[in-house]
Amino acid sequence: MTAADPAVLAAEAFHATHGRTPDGVWSAPGRVNLIGEHTDYNDGFVLPFALPHRIAAAGAARDDQVLTVSTLGSDGRLQQADPVTIPGLRPGEGTGWSAYPIGVAWVLHQQGVDRGADLVLAGDVPTGAGLSSSAALECAVALALLGLAGHADPDSSRRAEIAKWAQRAENEFVGVPTGVLDQTASMCCVSGHALFLDVRSGDAEQVPFDAAAAGLRVLVIDTRAKHAHSESGYGDRRRGTERAADLLGVKALRDIGPRGLAAAEHTLPEPLRPLVRHVVTENQRVLEVVELLRAGQLAEVGPLLDTSHDSLRDDYQVSSPELDLAVDAARQAGALGARMTGGGFGGSAIALVREADREEIEAAVRARFEHAGLRAPRMFVAVPSAGAGRA
């Protein structure tokens, strides 16, 4: 580990704050969703992989039921939340970043886990970039609180359950209506693979995804246009798809396949038709990408990334000018395919590029942003990495 490793930083900050060595350090990654956007809360298919960027939680158990949480900012300054008593927590408590770890403690208390703890957080997952920094925080805290309460490292089935607990913290305590994609990716992904998840059944397959071996790279373009699900139209889209499923008489839009799309659109009022069209076609795209990865045809994934973005932009209408600019610039400079990733309304795009073309594509994207008078985007190569665990 390097000095900049979040686990090292969290442990050092814990010692500086509490004057002792933490009992343990746990960390969880952010994620990139290769394809399968806004399908998770429609019981559909998703295909994320974990990033090397992580959030770490250094912690020590307490003898009471009090939780203290501090976070190390990018400026090196420590922010401390007010201590809380776990059994007395109620949804809506905590503000800003502190609501997420407190929400996890609230959910775990309902599962019989309420031993107090001192936690210090540190991380390098970009916030507001659509790379699931909140899910990484939730999962790191969940593992820390479970570990400090004496629970063994979870197996794969237990990890899926913990992901659902983390989602509950975000949905019910913080009040952000996300699906379970982000938390499941953070908890369950493994190095060198993308996670093919059937959200309805919970069935998961680790699909080998080694872009570098094929001479390719997944380039992440953080537009630096901040997004926040709680302040965006995310909830409106979710309610729209739930309304459409109700009108169609199905449990979720997962139950509408490509062959039933035309009839479904004919039945629905105009504002709901493009939402359904996106979900149905996006589910199909996920299945097609998985088949290509299984066959080792990674370069052929590119056109499906393109059509995914077009659908998110035109049908689901969750893109932004910055995301469209990033995608268009990457495509014109030679990317095999590009799309926004995450909930939208800002955040990041991804581009599948040949390693030989990567620097030229990065330069072209920067030039387009500069010409548009926008802040320079942050770009890095995403490598499928390990899920959450003890550091």
N, C-alpha and C positions, 0 to 999 in steps of 0.2 A: 504494500500500500504506500502511496505517496503522501506527502504532508498535506496535500489538498483533498485527500480522501475524506468524504463526509463522515465516515465512521471515526476516523482519527480526530477530525475537528469536533465532532459531538462529544467524544470522550474527553478531549482537552478542555472544552468549554464546561463540561460537567464538573471536572476537577476544579477548575477555576471558580465555579459558582458555589459548589457544595463542599469543597475542601477535602474530597476523598475520591477514590477511584469508583466508577460505576460498577454495579453488579454485572452488567452486560450491555452490549450494543447490538441493535437490530437495525436492518435497513431494507428498503423496498424501492424498486425502480419506477421511473416514469415509463411511458409506453408510446409507441407509434402504432396507429392502426393502419395496416397495409391497405385494407379495404373492408367495407362493411360498416358504413356510417349511418347512424340513426336507425339501425335495425335491431339493436339489442333490446330496447324497450317495446319492440313489436314481436318479441319471441323469435327473432330471426337468427342469422348467421353472422359471425364476425371473425376477423383474422388479424389480431394484433401481435406485436412482439415487444419484448421489454427492451428498454434503452440501458446503456451503461450508466446513465445519470441516475442518482439515487438520493433519497432522503433517509438519514440515519437518526435513530432515537437511542441515546445513552440513558440508562436509567438505574435506579436503585429502589428497592422496596422500602415501604414505610410500615410502621406498626399500626397506623391508624387508617382511616378511609379517605384521607386527603390526597388530592392530586395537585402537584405543582408542575407547570410546563413553562419552559423557556425556549426561545428559538434564536439561533445565531444568524443574523442578517448578512447579506452579501457585503455590507460595509464593515463587517467584523464586530458589530455592536450586538449585544444580547438584549432581547426583548422578553420581559417576564409577564406572564398572564397572572391574574389574581388567583390564589389558591382556591380550590373548590372541594366540597365534601361530596364524594361520589354518590351515596344513597339519596342525597337531596337534589340531584340534578333534574332539570326540566328542559324540554326542547325550547330553543330560542336563547338559552344562556350562552355566554361567550360572544365575543365580537371578533370579526376579521378572522385571522388565521387560527386563533385559539379555539374557535367553535368546533373545528374539526377534531383535534385530539380529545376535547371534552366530550364531544358527541360519541366518539369511540368508547370512552369510559362509561358513558350512559348506556350504550348498547350492551357492553360486556357485563355491566351490573345486572342487567336483565337475564343474563346467562349464568349468573352466580359468581362472577369474577369481579370482586370489588375491593381487592387489597390496594391500599394507597401506594403512591409512587412519586418519586421525583424524576422528571424527564427533561432532557435537554436535546433539542433537535438541531440538525445541520444538514444542508443538502445542496446539490447543484442541478436539480431539475428546474429548468426555467419556468417561472410562474407566469400565468396568463398566456402561455404559448400553445395551449391545446395539447400538451404533452402529459397531462394527468398528474401534475404536482400534488393536487389535493388527494388523489387516490393513493399516491406513494406515501404521503404523510399519514393517511388513515391506516394503511397496512403496516407501516413501520411501528406506529403506536400500538396497534392491536397486538402484534407479535411481542412487543416489549412488555405490555401489561400482562399478557398471557404467560410469558416467560418468567416475569418477576413474581407471578402468583404460583409458580411451580409447575406449569404445564409443559409437557415435552414439545419438541419441535413437531409441527403438524405434518401429517402425511398428505397425499394429494387430495383425497376426498375432504379432509378437514380444511385444507386450504380453500377449497371452493366455498365451504360454509363460512369461513372467516371473511372471504370476499363479500358475501352477502351481508354479513354484519356491518362491514365497513360501508357498504352501499346504504344500509339503513341509517347509519350515522349521518351520511350526507343528505339523504332524502328527508328523514323525519326530524332530525335534530337541527341540522343547518338550514334545511328548507330548500335544497337544490334537487330538482327532479331528474337526476341522472339515471341511466341504466346501469347494468352491472359489468359492462365491458371493461372499464378502466380498472376497477378493483380486482377483477378476475385476472386480467393481464398482469397486474403488479404482483399478485400472489402466486400465479400458476405457470407463468412462462418459464421456459428453460433456454439455456444458451444455444445458439445456432439454429433455433427453430421459431416458426410462427405458430400461434395457438389457434387452431380451427375449433371454434366453440359453437355448439348448437345451444343457444340460450334457453330454449324451451326445455329440452331434455337434460341439459347439463353435460351432455356427452362432449368430450374434448379429445382432440388429436394433436400431438406435437408434430408439425409438418416441417421437415428439414428445409432450411432457407439460408443458403450460403451464397449470397450474391457475389462475394469477392472471388469465390472459386470459379464463377462464370465470367469474371472480368467486369462485373457490374457493381454499382454502389447504390444504396438508398440515401439520397441527399435530403436532409431536413432543412427547410427554409423557414426560419422563424421570422415572420414579418415584423415582429415587435408591435403589431397592432393588438393591444390587449383585448382579451375577451373574458366574459364572466357569465357563466350559465344563468346565475340568478338575476342578471340584469339584461339578459338577451331574450330573443324570441324562442329559445329552446323549449320552454314550457308550453308556449303556444303551439309549436309543432307537435309536441307529444300529445297534447289534448286533442289536436286535430286528427291524429292517426287513431287515437282511442275512439273518437266520435265516428270516424269512418268505419272502424271495425264493428261498432255497435249497429250502425245503419246497415251494414252488410250481413249482420247476424253471425259473425265469427268471433272467436275468442280474441284473436289478434290478426294483424295483417299478414303474419306468417302463413295463415291458412289460405291466402290468395296467391295462387301460382301464376306463372306467365300466361298460361292458357285461359285463366279466368280474369285476366286484367281488363280486357275490353268490356266484358259484361259488368264488371265492378265499376269501371269508370262511367258507364252508361247509367248506372243506378244512383250515383252520388251527385250531390250539388257541385258545381264547378270549383269552388275554393278547395275542396277536399281531393279532387281528382289528381292533381300533380303530386300531392303528398303520398298517395297510394302508389302512384306510378313509380316514384323514386324507391319506396321500400321494396316493392315487388321486384323491380329490375336490379336493385342493389343486392338483394339476397341471391339472385341468379349469378351476378358477377362474382360474389364470394365463392360460390360453388365452382365456377369456371376457373378462377385463380387457383383454388386448391388443387384442381386437376392438373393444371399446368405445373405447379410446384412439384406435385408427386411425380410428374413425368420429366422433371428437370428442365423444363422449358421456361426459364425465368424471364428471358427477354420478351417472350410473347405476352407477358403480363401487362406491358406498357399500355396498349390500347384500352384495356379494361380500366386502368387508372384514369385515363382521359375521359372515358364515358361516365365514370363515377363522378368526376368533378363536374362535368357538364350537367349531370342530373342534380347534384347538390346545388349548383348555381341556379339552374333554370326552373327545376321542379320543386325542390325543397326550399330554395331561396335562403340558404344559410351561409353563403360565401360572403366575401367583402371585396372592395376594390383592391386592397393590398394582396389578398389571396389570389384573386384573378390575375393580377399583374405578375405575381411570382410564378404561377402556373404557366401563363402565356409566355413569359420570358424564357423559362426553362424549356418549354416545348420548341420554341423558335430556335433556340441555341443547340438543339439536338438531343434533348432528353427523349428516352423511349416512351415515356408517359409521365404524367404529373397530375396531382390532385391535392385539394385541401385535405387535412386530416384533423380529426377531433370534432367537437360540436359545431365549430364554425363561428361566424361573426367576428373574425380575427383569428389570431393564433398562427399556426404553422401549415405549410404545404410540404409535400414530399415529391421527389422526382426520382424516377429510376433512370440512372445514367450509366454509360460506359465509363470505366475508370479513366480511359484515355481521353475522354471528353470532359471530365469533371471540372478541371480548373477553368476551362473555357466557358462552361455553363455557369459556374459561380461568378465569373467576371461579367458575363452578360446580364445576369440577374442584378448584380450590384449596380451596373451601369443604368439599367432601366429604373431602378429605385431612385438613383441619384437624379436622373433626368426628370422624374416625376416629383422631385422635391421631397422625397420621403427619407426617413432615417434608414441607414444601411441595415439590411437584414443580417441576422446571425445565421450562419450555415455550418453544418457539421454532418459527417457521415454516420448514419445509424447502424449499429451492429447488434443483431439479436443477442440479448444478454440474459443473465440469470434472474429469476424472480426473487421475491422477498426471502429473507433468512437472517440468521444470526451472523454478525460480522466476525 
